[in-house]
Each structure stands twice: as C-alpha cells, then as structure tokens.
Amino acid sequence: MKNNKILSTPAFFSLRIAFFLSMLLSCGLIASAQAPTPDSPQIEAKAHALLAKLTLKQKIELLGGVDSMFTQAVPAIDLPRFKMSDGPEGVRTWGPTTAYAGGAALAASWDPALALKMGESMGRDARARGVHILLGPGVNIARSPLAGRNFEYFSEDPFLNSALVVPYIEGV
C-alpha cells in the first residue's frame, strides 16, 4: 500500500513527465541520425529545463495523443508534435505496412539475435515512414487468457521477456 502512495505523489508524476519529455526530445534529435547516440547529459538538462517551463495542464496533455497518433505540440517551448505508431507487430500508419511476428511468436524462438534483427527492421521501417515513437513492444506478463492484447506480450517468463526485450529495443 505504501508503494501506491509513492506512485501518486507529485514528485513521481514530474519524474514520469521528465522521462517522457526526454524521450520525445531524444527521438527528435536522433531521428535524422544513422546510428543511435549515447545518453547525453545535455539532452537530459534540456528536457528538465523545458519541463520546468510547462504548466501542470501542459504536462498532462503530453501524456495523450492528438490528430491520429501525434503527440501534443507545445509551441511555447518550441516542442513540435511527434508521430506515434502502434508498434508491437509493425509500424501501423498510413498505407501498406510490413507485419512482424507477434511478441509471443518471437518469445517462442528464445533468440535474442532474432529480437535484435526484428527491432532493427522495425526501427528502419518507422524512420522511413516518418514515425518517431513506437508504442511497443508489449512487455506485460499475460495474467488472464481473456486479455485482448496477450498476443503482443512476449512471455509469461520475466527472464525470457528481459532476454528478448532488451535487444529488441536496442535494435529499434
């Protein structure tokens, strides 16, 4: 019960917003790069400085999407909107797309190298289609067979999930 109180504190909320904002800024800064860049203290400092300029209402608006899967732009701090895609099984945006194996199928392979290759392919596909943020992979642990998105989740085994999700995300 104590943990629930921590998760609902304003400090934890601000930390989540800072993380989300830093992810948005990172996406915009590396979108034109050919390879991932290492973590940058400058990006983190810029994200925190921008976060400090936002009102609570603006912070909350960043958590949702607008106009068919875009983030909310914040012109007051020169933050553009970013294109999102439902991404657990392919970059879903306008026009035809490539369908990738679902998380459960990938987990059945027990192959981190395959997860890395799949992540790289999805990352290239997203970049080619103007998508900045993939809303995936799904890493929940399937607890009920009635959950409608279980096919997206990798496995019920936390060890297997981590063994495949890490290279998948690094690939993207």
C-alpha positions in Angstrom: 0.0 0.0 0.0 2.9 2.3 0.7 4.1 2.0 -2.9 0.8 3.2 -4.2 1.2 6.4 -2.2 4.7 6.9 -3.7 3.4 6.4 -7.3 0.7 9.1 -6.8 3.0 11.8 -5.4 3.6 15.0 -7.5 7.4 14.2 -7.5 6.8 10.8 -9.1 4.4 12.4 -11.6 7.0 15.0 -12.5 9.6 12.3 -12.9 7.4 10.4 -15.3 6.8 13.6 -17.3 10.5 14.3 -17.4 11.2 10.9 -18.7 8.5 11.2 -21.4 9.7 14.6 -22.4 13.3 13.4 -22.6 12.2 10.5 -24.8 10.4 12.9 -27.1 13.4 15.2 -27.3 15.7 12.2 -27.9 13.5 11.0 -30.7 13.6 14.3 -32.4 17.3 14.7 -32.0 18.3 11.3 -33.4 15.6 11.0 -36.0 18.0 12.0 -38.7 21.0 10.2 -37.4 22.2 6.9 -38.9 23.0 5.3 -35.6 21.9 5.7 -32.0 23.8 8.2 -29.9 24.9 7.6 -26.4 23.0 9.1 -23.5 23.6 12.8 -23.3 23.6 14.9 -20.1 22.9 17.9 -22.3 19.6 16.3 -23.6 18.6 15.5 -20.0 19.4 19.0 -18.8 17.4 20.5 -21.7 14.4 18.2 -21.0 14.4 19.2 -17.3 14.7 22.9 -18.3 11.7 22.6 -20.7 9.7 20.6 -18.2 10.2 23.4 -15.7 8.5 25.9 -18.1 5.4 23.8 -18.5 2.2 24.1 -16.5 0.6 21.1 -15.0 -2.1 21.1 -17.7 0.6 21.1 -20.5 2.4 18.2 -18.8 -0.8 16.2 -18.7 -1.5 17.0 -22.3 1.9 15.5 -23.3 0.7 12.1 -22.0 -2.0 11.8 -24.6 -2.2 11.8 -28.4 -4.0 14.1 -30.8 -4.8 14.1 -34.6 -4.4 10.4 -35.4 -1.4 9.4 -33.3 0.6 12.6 -32.8 1.9 13.9 -29.5 0.7 17.4 -28.4 2.9 20.2 -29.7 3.8 22.9 -27.2 4.7 26.0 -29.2 5.5 28.0 -26.1 8.7 25.9 -25.6 9.2 25.1 -29.3 8.4 21.4 -28.8 7.0 20.1 -32.1 4.5 17.2 -32.3 5.9 13.8 -32.9 4.2 10.9 -34.9 3.5 7.8 -32.9 2.6 4.3 -34.2 1.0 1.3 -32.5 4.2 -0.7 -32.9 4.1 -4.2 -31.3 3.6 -6.0 -34.6 4.6 -3.4 -37.2 4.7 0.2 -37.9 1.0 1.0 -38.2 0.5 4.3 -40.0 -0.9 5.3 -43.4 -0.6 2.9 -46.4 0.5 -0.7 -46.6 2.9 -1.9 -44.0 5.0 -4.9 -43.0 3.5 -7.2 -40.4 6.1 -8.7 -38.0 5.8 -11.7 -35.7 3.8 -11.0 -32.5 5.6 -10.9 -29.2 4.5 -14.4 -28.3 5.8 -15.8 -31.5 9.2 -14.0 -31.1 9.4 -15.3 -27.5 8.9 -18.8 -28.7 12.1 -18.6 -30.6 14.2 -17.8 -27.5 16.6 -16.0 -29.9 17.9 -12.6 -28.7 19.7 -12.2 -32.1 16.4 -12.5 -33.9 14.8 -10.0 -31.5 17.6 -7.6 -32.3 17.1 -8.0 -36.1 13.4 -7.6 -35.7 13.9 -4.4 -33.7 16.4 -3.0 -36.3 13.9 -3.7 -39.1 11.0 -2.0 -37.2 13.3 1.0 -36.5 14.2 1.4 -40.1 10.6 0.9 -41.2 9.5 3.6 -38.6 12.1 6.1 -39.8 11.3 5.5 -43.4 7.6 6.2 -42.7 8.1 9.3 -40.6 7.3 7.7 -37.2 9.2 9.0 -34.2 7.7 6.8 -31.4 6.7 3.1 -31.5 4.1 2.2 -28.9 5.6 -1.2 -28.2 6.9 -3.7 -27.5 4.2 -5.0 -25.2 6.1 -6.4 -22.2 3.2 -7.2 -19.8 3.0 -10.6 -18.3 -0.2 -12.3 -19.5 -2.2 -13.0 -16.4 -5.6 -13.7 -17.9 -6.4 -15.6 -21.1 -9.2 -13.1 -21.7 -6.9 -10.1 -22.2 -7.3 -8.9 -25.7 -3.6 -8.0 -26.3 -1.9 -11.1 -24.9 -0.5 -11.9 -28.4 1.6 -8.8 -28.2 3.3 -9.7 -25.0 6.5 -11.7 -25.2 6.1 -14.2 -22.5 4.9 -15.1 -19.0 8.5 -15.6 -18.0 10.2 -12.4 -16.8 13.6 -13.8 -17.6 12.7 -14.6 -21.2 11.0 -11.2 -21.5 14.1 -9.4 -20.5 16.4 -11.6 -22.6 14.4 -10.6 -25.7 13.0 -7.1 -25.0 16.5 -5.6 -24.4 17.9 -6.5 -27.8 14.6 -5.7 -29.5 14.6 -2.1 -28.0 18.3 -1.7 -28.8 17.5 -2.7 -32.3 14.7 -0.2 -32.7 
